[in-house]
Amino acid sequence: MPVKLSAVLVAHNEAAQIADCLETVRFADEIVVVLDRCTDDSGVIARRFTEHVIEGAWEIEGPRRMAGLAAASGDWRFEIDADERVTPELAAEIRRAIDGAPFGYFKVPVANHIGGRWVRHGWGAYNGVSATPRLSARGAKRWGDQLVHPKLALSGAAMWLEQPLIHYVDRDFADMLERMNRNTSARARDLVASGDIGSLGANLRRVLTRFFKSYVQRKGYREGATGLMLGLFAALYPLISYLKARELLSRAAAPRPPASPHP
């Protein structure tokens, strides 16, 4: 019996690029699209490619992604974001890999692009990954409940693909800054919810170690100014998240001003 493959896309207001993404996963037997609080034409565009479109509202990323996996009927599921593209070579490799593969998951290399240029070095930590477990058998993958970068629970055999997934991370430095602001705010809320936001000293120490890892060990210096930005963002992400979490706690503890008496 042929192995059924589902492609799963989760998106929020991605009308500008959702069609280009979905066009590259037509090789799948089924396409499932989860639209989270979309106010643009993402739904109209998605329905040109599939009838399996789920619309709703999810505050947390993990449950949103799990909704897509739960709706997929394939034996294997390939997860993709709107800013990613599957090459014909990767599509062919996925088809070959799942034919007779044991229960488990495949890590997929990622070719990260900034400003249309493939940035090969300096990734990791906050910025992004050089490989990710996007292809998994039914039941082999579960997403956690964190607001940003949710944890993964993986089971079964760990395997690798060779062809990379194309990822258009940011258009320019301004995009990088906006993403940094969004993600540190979400991370701050996660820290507050955990009951342990850490300490200023520990996060200051991490600035140096994380910059060294991104810029030196992962050879971000080879990418010029872009590699320097990756190193700085990797270094500052936990510190800024901590400072924002401390600010949230201060606001919550501040006494509320008395209500104005009615005239």
C-alpha positions as CSV (number, residue, x, y, z in Angstrom):
1,M,0.0,0.0,0.0
2,P,1.5,3.4,-1.0
3,V,2.8,5.6,1.9
4,K,0.6,8.7,2.2
5,L,2.3,12.1,2.7
6,S,0.6,15.2,4.1
7,A,2.1,18.7,3.8
8,V,1.0,20.9,6.8
9,L,1.3,24.7,6.7
10,V,0.4,27.0,9.6
11,A,0.1,30.7,8.7
12,H,-1.0,34.1,9.9
13,N,-1.7,36.8,7.3
14,E,0.6,35.4,4.7
15,A,-1.3,36.4,1.5
16,A,1.9,37.8,0.0
17,Q,3.8,34.5,-0.1
18,I,1.5,31.6,0.8
19,A,0.9,30.7,-2.9
20,D,4.6,30.5,-3.6
21,C,5.0,28.2,-0.7
22,L,2.0,25.9,-1.4
23,E,3.1,25.6,-5.0
24,T,6.2,23.8,-3.9
25,V,4.4,21.1,-1.8
26,R,2.0,19.9,-4.6
27,F,4.0,16.7,-4.6
28,A,2.3,15.7,-1.3
29,D,-0.8,13.5,-1.4
30,E,-2.6,16.0,0.9
31,I,-2.2,19.6,1.9
32,V,-3.5,20.9,5.2
33,V,-3.5,24.6,5.9
34,V,-4.1,26.1,9.4
35,L,-4.9,29.8,9.3
36,D,-4.6,31.6,12.6
37,R,-6.6,34.8,12.9
38,C,-6.1,35.8,9.3
39,T,-7.6,39.1,8.1
40,D,-6.1,39.1,4.6
41,D,-6.7,36.8,1.6
42,S,-4.6,33.9,2.9
43,G,-7.8,31.7,3.1
44,V,-8.9,32.5,-0.5
45,I,-5.4,31.7,-1.8
46,A,-5.0,28.5,0.3
47,R,-8.3,27.1,-1.1
48,R,-6.9,27.2,-4.6
49,F,-4.5,24.5,-3.5
50,T,-6.6,22.4,-1.0
51,E,-10.0,21.9,0.6
52,H,-8.4,21.1,3.9
53,V,-8.3,24.6,5.4
54,I,-8.8,25.1,9.1
55,E,-9.4,28.6,10.4
56,G,-9.3,29.6,14.1
57,A,-7.5,31.5,16.8
58,W,-4.6,30.1,18.8
59,E,-2.6,32.1,21.3
60,I,0.1,29.5,21.6
61,E,2.2,28.2,18.7
62,G,2.4,24.6,19.9
63,P,-1.4,23.9,19.9
64,R,-1.7,25.7,16.6
65,R,0.8,23.4,15.0
66,M,-0.7,20.3,16.7
67,A,-4.0,21.2,15.2
68,G,-2.4,20.9,11.8
69,L,-0.8,17.6,12.6
70,A,-4.1,16.3,14.0
71,A,-6.0,17.2,10.8
72,A,-3.5,15.5,8.5
73,S,-4.4,12.0,7.5
74,G,-1.0,11.0,6.0
75,D,1.3,8.3,7.4
76,W,4.0,10.9,7.2
77,R,3.7,14.7,7.7
78,F,5.9,17.4,6.3
79,E,5.6,20.7,8.1
80,I,6.4,24.0,6.3
81,D,6.0,27.7,6.9
82,A,4.9,30.3,4.4
83,D,8.4,31.8,4.1
84,E,9.9,28.4,3.1
85,R,10.1,26.5,-0.2
86,V,10.7,22.9,-1.1
87,T,13.0,22.4,-4.1
88,P,12.2,19.6,-6.6
89,E,15.3,17.8,-5.3
90,L,14.1,17.9,-1.7
91,A,10.6,16.8,-2.8
92,A,12.0,13.7,-4.6
93,E,14.2,12.9,-1.6
94,I,11.3,13.0,0.8
95,R,9.3,10.6,-1.4
96,R,12.2,8.2,-1.5
97,A,12.9,8.5,2.2
98,I,9.4,7.7,3.6
99,D,9.1,4.6,1.4
100,G,9.8,1.8,3.8
101,A,11.2,4.1,6.5
102,P,10.9,3.0,10.2
103,F,8.7,4.9,12.6
104,G,10.5,8.2,13.5
105,Y,11.4,11.5,12.0
106,F,13.9,13.1,9.5
107,K,15.9,16.2,10.2
108,V,15.9,18.4,7.1
109,P,18.9,20.8,6.4
110,V,17.8,24.4,6.1
111,A,19.3,27.0,3.7
112,N,18.6,30.3,5.5
113,H,18.4,33.4,3.4
114,I,18.5,37.1,4.5
115,G,17.8,39.7,1.8
116,G,17.7,37.0,-0.8
117,R,21.2,35.8,0.0
118,W,22.0,32.4,1.3
119,V,23.7,32.9,4.7
120,R,25.5,29.7,5.5
121,H,27.2,30.5,8.8
122,G,26.3,31.8,12.3
123,W,22.9,30.2,12.8
124,G,21.7,28.6,16.0
125,A,20.3,29.7,19.3
126,Y,17.7,32.4,18.8
127,N,18.3,33.2,15.2
128,G,17.4,30.0,13.4
129,V,18.6,26.5,12.8
130,S,20.7,24.7,10.2
131,A,18.5,21.6,10.4
132,T,15.1,20.8,11.8
133,P,12.8,17.7,12.2
134,R,10.1,18.7,9.7
135,L,9.3,15.3,8.4
136,S,7.8,12.9,10.9
137,A,5.7,9.8,11.0
138,R,2.2,10.0,12.5
139,G,2.6,10.2,16.3
140,A,6.3,10.8,16.3
141,K,6.2,14.5,17.1
142,R,4.5,16.7,19.6
143,W,4.9,20.4,20.1
144,G,5.1,22.1,23.5
145,D,3.1,25.0,24.9
146,Q,5.7,27.8,24.8
147,L,4.8,31.0,23.0
148,V,8.0,31.2,21.1
149,H,10.3,28.4,20.0
150,P,8.1,25.7,21.6
151,K,9.9,22.5,22.7
152,L,9.6,19.3,20.8
153,A,9.0,15.8,22.0
154,L,10.3,13.3,19.3
155,S,10.1,9.6,19.3
156,G,11.3,6.8,17.0
157,A,14.3,6.6,14.8
158,A,16.2,9.8,14.1
159,M,17.2,10.1,10.4
160,W,18.5,12.8,8.1
161,L,17.8,14.1,4.6
162,E,20.5,15.7,2.5
163,Q,18.6,18.2,0.3
164,P,18.0,21.6,2.1
165,L,14.7,23.4,2.7
166,I,14.9,27.0,1.4
167,H,14.0,29.5,4.2
168,Y,13.6,33.2,3.5
169,V,14.2,34.4,7.1
170,D,14.3,38.2,6.8
171,R,14.3,40.8,4.0
172,D,16.8,43.1,5.7
173,F,18.2,44.3,9.0
174,A,14.9,46.1,9.8
175,D,13.1,42.8,9.5
176,M,15.7,41.2,11.8
177,L,15.1,43.9,14.4
178,E,11.3,43.6,14.2
179,R,11.5,39.8,14.6
180,M,13.8,40.3,17.6
181,N,11.3,42.6,19.3
182,R,8.4,40.2,18.7
183,N,10.2,37.1,19.9
184,T,11.7,38.6,23.0
185,S,8.3,39.9,24.0
186,A,6.8,36.4,23.6
187,R,9.8,34.8,25.4
188,A,9.3,37.2,28.3
189,R,5.7,36.0,28.7
190,D,7.0,32.4,28.7
191,L,9.5,33.3,31.4
192,V,6.9,34.9,33.6
193,A,4.5,32.0,33.1
194,S,7.3,29.5,34.1
195,G,7.8,31.3,37.5
196,D,11.6,31.6,37.0
197,I,12.8,34.5,34.9
198,G,16.4,34.0,35.7
199,S,18.9,36.7,36.9
200,L,20.6,39.7,35.4
201,G,24.1,38.3,36.2
202,A,23.4,35.0,34.4
203,N,22.0,36.6,31.3
204,L,24.9,39.1,31.2
205,R,27.3,36.2,31.2
206,R,25.4,34.5,28.4
207,V,25.9,37.6,26.2
208,L,29.6,36.8,25.7
209,T,29.3,33.0,25.4
210,R,26.4,33.2,22.9
211,F,28.1,35.8,20.7
212,F,31.3,33.7,20.7
213,K,29.4,30.6,19.7
214,S,27.5,32.3,16.8
215,Y,30.3,34.6,15.5
216,V,33.4,32.4,16.1
217,Q,32.5,28.8,16.6
218,R,29.7,28.8,13.9
219,K,31.8,31.0,11.7
220,G,29.4,34.0,11.5
221,Y,32.4,36.2,10.8
222,R,32.4,34.7,7.2
223,E,29.1,36.5,6.5
224,G,30.3,40.1,7.0
225,A,27.8,42.5,8.6
226,T,25.0,39.9,8.4
227,G,27.1,37.5,10.5
228,L,27.8,40.2,13.0
229,M,24.1,40.9,13.4
230,L,23.4,37.2,13.9
231,G,26.0,37.1,16.6
232,L,24.6,40.2,18.4
233,F,21.0,39.0,18.2
234,A,22.0,35.5,19.5
235,A,23.8,37.2,22.4
236,L,21.2,39.8,23.3
237,Y,18.1,37.6,22.9
238,P,18.1,36.1,26.5
239,L,19.1,39.4,28.1
240,I,16.4,41.4,26.4
241,S,13.8,38.7,27.1
242,Y,14.8,38.7,30.8
243,L,14.6,42.5,31.0
244,K,11.1,42.5,29.4
245,A,10.0,39.7,31.8
246,R,11.2,41.8,34.8
247,E,9.2,44.7,33.4
248,L,6.1,42.6,33.1
249,L,6.4,41.5,36.7
250,S,7.0,45.1,37.9
251,R,3.8,46.2,36.1
252,A,1.8,43.4,37.6
253,A,3.0,44.3,41.1
254,A,2.5,48.0,40.8
255,P,-0.5,49.4,42.7
256,R,-3.4,50.5,40.6
257,P,-4.4,54.1,40.8
258,P,-7.7,54.7,42.6
259,A,-10.8,55.0,40.4
260,S,-12.0,58.5,39.8
261,P,-15.2,59.2,41.8
262,H,-18.3,59.8,39.7
263,P,-19.5,63.4,39.6
